[in-house]
Amino acid sequence: MAKKIVYVVGGIYGPTGMGVILSQKINYLAGHTDYDLYMILTESPEKPWFCEMNPRIKWVNFDINFDELDTMPFAKKLFFYLLKQHKYKRLFKKYLLDIHPDITISALRRDINFINDIKDGSKKIGEIHFSRTYYRLFNFPFLPKKVNSILTNYWIGSLVRNLQKLDKFVVLTRSDYEHWPELNNKIVIPNFISDFPSQPSSLKSKNVIAVGRYTWQKGFDMLIDAWSLVVKNNQDWMLHIYGPGDNDEYQRMADEKGIGDRIVCHSYVKNVYEKYLDSSIFVLSSRYEGFGLVLAEAMASGLPSVAFSCPDGPADIVSDGNDGILVESGNVEKLSEGLLYLIDHKEDRIKYGANARHNMQRYDKDNIMQKWINLFESI
């Protein structure tokens, strides 16, 4: 009898990294195994899905709409969170008891607080898409630093106790594996590259590319500062940034620095691989990452990279001096120096790009998904 596997996804109506990669995993299993696959959603049933899902996948949307909590003031948010969480737990428990899956997989959303208490007979797996370094941090400006620290420690302590009860806990990188010393049920399975272009970039354009959401995490403010240093030494190259969010804000930053003609902050594009192939260098300026999938995608397209060695991902992906350049996290000057090196050294740019494409084969979809299948079969 085929295994029944339930994935707890949350929402798949936007181009968020976690939703997209989870959708791709479930689709892969639907196309390559005989597993009975189920998907639990909680957000915005009225919105169209961003990813097309295999019709073999059974799904349910509990219509909890946790996302609306982000628009509420703190006191109101706390009250409605408790109401929504109560409803979520009730519907979640009923669903698992109705279908009796063999395996239930949590992406460590709000279900991690009760998933181990549901006695439906399924093995419980958790997978984290973030680095522990910046995960579950309280940073309320209206609270003293010490109070924020106490709340953070309590929240992380509660999470660790729940993770210890899981049958397996999956992290994305070797470095993050070391950040969970309390756990003896952990395993590393990185994300996979969804597309491996048949041909690499020619590296003939004078374009540098960055990709990510326009948020503080992605460090595009630091990238713009670094590019202003690049422009002082080379005015031939362009920086192109692509991603969802308020790109106008970052374009204004570039304009205010007098380099708005050397930077274009684009909106999100569906087929980012076309942009990789029209570029010659990839740059990652993130303050932190769970993995850094866009970095691996760009390198699979034959691009050498310059990346902050931020927690936790780039150091797993980039081999410094072989397929890219890793620089001290947050060091804007070093980031600009790395970019200028690849701009000025064509032979190394070509060599690093070829090595990058070869080295990224370890993140091939079949290779990574076989690790997941092996995990499912082993438990």
N, C-alpha and C positions, 0 to 999 in steps of 0.2 A: 504494500500500500504506500502511495506517495506521501511524503512528509507534508504536513500543513505548516506553513510559515506565515506569521503576521508581522508586517512592518508598520511601525508607528511613524508616520511621515510629518503630520502637521498640515502644511500647506504646500501646494505645487502650482500656484497661479502666478508666480513671478520668477525672474532669473536669479534666485538665490542659490549660492553654491551648494548648500546642504540639500535643499529640495531637489535640485537637478541631479546630483550624484546619487541620491537615494532612488529617484525615479529610474535612472539608468541601470542601477543594480537590479531593481525588481524586474525591469524589462528584460535584462539579460537572462535572469533566472527563468522567466516565462518562456524565453525562446530557446533555452539550452538544457532545461531539466524538466522532469515530470512533477515537480513540486506543485502543490496547491497553494497559491499565493493570495494573500489578503493584505489590504492596505487601509490603515486608519488615518483619516483626515479630521482636522478640527476647525479649519478656517474657511470662511467666505465661500459657501457652496454656490453662490450666485455667479462667481467669477469663472471665466474659462481657464482650463488648465494650461500651464505654460508648456508642459511636456505631454506628448501623446503617449498613452499607456496601452500596453498589449491587452487585447480584449479578454485574455485568459485570467487576468487579475480581477479578483473580487474586491470591492471596496465599499467603505461606508464613510460618511461625513457626519460627525456628531454636532456640527454647527455650534461649537463653543465660542469661537471668535475671541481667542485670547489676544489677538493682535490689537483689538480696540483698547486694551489696557494701556498701551503706550501713549494714548491721547489723553489719559486721565490724570488729575492731580493725585498726589500720594495717598491721601486718606481714602478718596473714592476708589482708587486703584486697589487698595488692600481689601476693601469691602467686596468689590465685584470679583476680585481674584478668588476669594474664599467661596463665593457662590458658584463661580465657573468651575473651580476645582472639584467641588462637591458633585456637580452634575457630570463632569468628566469621569471621575472615579466610578460613579454609578453606571454610566453607559459603557465604560471600558470593561468593567468587571462582568457585566451581563453579556457583552459581545464575546469575550474569551470563554466564558462558561457555556455559551451557546455552541461555539464551533470547536472547542477543545483542540487548539493547535498543538503541534509538537514543539515549535520554537516561536518565541515572541521576541522581536528585536526593537529596542528603544534607542532613539537618537538622543537620549538624555534631555528630553523636554520635560514637561511637568509630570508626566507619567512615572518618571523614575522614583517619585516620592511614594508610590503605592504599588508598583508593578510586581514587586516580590511578594506582596501579601495576597495576591490573587491565586487561589489554589485550583488552577485549571489544568494542572498536569504538564504544562509546557516548560521547556527550558528557557531561561531568560538570558538574553545577550544585550549588552549595552555597547553602543559605539559613540565615541565622542568626536566631534568635528571641530573642536577648538583646542587650543593649548591650555593646560592648567594654569599657566602663568597669569593669564588675564581672565580666567573663567570665574564667574560668580563673585566678582568684586563689588562690594558696596562702596559707593563714592558719592553719597548725597551731600551737596554743598551746604545744606542747612544743618548738618550734623557734625559734631567734633570729629577730628581724625581718629581719635581713640575709639569712639563709638562705632564708626564705620569699620574699623579693624576688628572689633569684637563681633559685629554682625557678620563680617566676611568669614571669620574663623568658625563661627557657629554654622553658617550656611555650608561651607566646605566640609566641615565635620559631619554634618547630616548627609551630605552627598556621599562621602567616603563610606559611611556605614551602609548606605544603600548599595553602593557599588560592590562592597565586600560580599553581599548576598547573591550577586549575579553568578550565573554559571560561567560566563566569559565576559571580559571587558576588553573592547578593541580600541586601540589608539592608532593614530595615523603615522607617527614618527618614532624613531629610536630615542630621540631626545625627550619627547613627552613621556615615553615609557618609563624613563628614570624619574619623572616628576610624581609618580604614584607609588612611593615605596611601601605604603600601607597594604597594597594589593598583591595577592599571589595568583590571581585569576586572569591576568592581563596578557595580551598578545598584540603584536604589531601587524596591521594590514593597511597599507597606504591606499589612497585613492588611485583610480586608474585614469589614463588618458583616453577620452572618448573617441578621438579621431587621431590617426597617424597619417599626415598628408603623404600622398604618393611621391611627391617631389618636395625637396626643401626649398627654403628661400634662396634666391640667387645672391643675396647680400649685396646687391648693387645699388639699392636705394640709399639715400642719406636720411633715413627715418629711424628714430628710436621710438619704441612703443611701450606703453604701460597699460595695464588692464585691471579694473577693479571698481568696486562701489565707491562713490564719492563720499567717503566717511573718514573720520579722524584715524581709524585703524590703518587705512591704506597709505597714509603718510604722503599724500600728493602735495601737501603744503611744503614738506621737506624736499620733495622732488623738484618743485618749482624753484626753491632756493638753490638746489644743486644745479639745475639747468641754467640759472642765471650766471653761475660760475663757468659753466661750459661755454655759454655764449660769449663771454669775455675773451675766450681763446679760439672759438670756432663758430662762425656765423653761417656756415653752409648747411648744417644739419637741422632737422625739425624734430620736435618731440610731439607725439600724438598720444593722448590719453583717452581710453574708451571705458565706459561703464555706466550703470544706472545711478540716478541721483541728481543732485544739483550741480551740473557741470558749469553753469554760469558763474557760480561763486568762485570756482577755481580759475576760470578764464579771467575774472576780474583781478584775482591775485597776480596772474601773469602780466596783465595789462599795467597794474600798479607798479610792477618792477621794471616796466619798460621792455619786456620781452614777449609781449602778446603776439608779435608777428612771428615768433619762433616756437610757439606752443599752440596746439589746438586741442581743446578739451571737448571731446565728442560725447554724444549720448551713447547709450548701449546699442550694440549691433548684434544681430542674430548670429551671423557667421563670422566670428572673430578670426577664424583661421585665414580668411582672405587678407585680413589686416596684418597678421603675423608674416604672411608670405610676401607682403609689400614692405617689410621692415628689415633692418639689418642688425639691430640690437634690442634686447628686451631689458627693461629695468624694473626692479621690484623695490619699493620704498616703504614697505609696511612696517608698522610698529610691532605688530605680532601677526602670526598666522596659525591656523590649525594645520595646514599642510602647504598650501601655495600651489594650487592646481594650475593656475594660469601660467606660472613659471615653468612647470613641467610641459604644458601644452606648447608654449613658445619654443622651448628647447627641442621638443619633438619636431617642430617646424624648421629646425636647423639654425635657430638664433642663439648666438652667444649671449650671456646674461651678465648683468651687474646687479647684485642684490645685497640689501642689508642682511646680516646674519642675525635676524631677529628670532625670538622664540615663536614657534618651533616648527621648522619646516625647511627653510632654504638650505640649511647645512646638510640636510638629508638628500637634497636634490642636486645642488651645485657642488661640483668638485673644483675647488679654487685652483686656478692656474691650469686647468685641464679643459673644462667646458664653459667656464665663466669666471667671474670675479666676485668673491665674497668680501664685504667690508664691514667694519664695526657698526653695529646697529645704532642708528640715529646720527651717525657722523656724516653730515651733509658734504663736507669738503672731500672726504674719502670717496663718497658716492660720485661726486663730479670727477674726481681723478680717475676712477675706474671707467667712467663713460668716455673720458677723453683718451684714455689708453686704447680702448677698442676702436674709437674713431680714428686715431692716428696710426694704429698698427694693423693694417689690412691683413697681413699674413696670419697674425694671431687671431684676428676676427674670424677669418675663414676656418682656421684650424679648430678653434673653440666651437664654432658652429657645427662642424662635422662631428666632433666628439660629442656635443650635446645631443644631436639627433641619435647617434648610436647608443649613448648611455641611457636615454629615456625608454629604450625598449623594455627595460625592467618594469615599467609601469603600463605595459600592454594590458588591454582589458581582459583578454583570456587568461593571462598569467595571474592577475589580481583576483579575478572572480573564481579561479580554481582554488585559491586560498580560502575564499568564503565557503565554497562547496565542501572542501576538506573539513572546515570547522563544523559545518552543519552535520556532516556524516560522523564526525568524531564524538559529538555529544548526544 
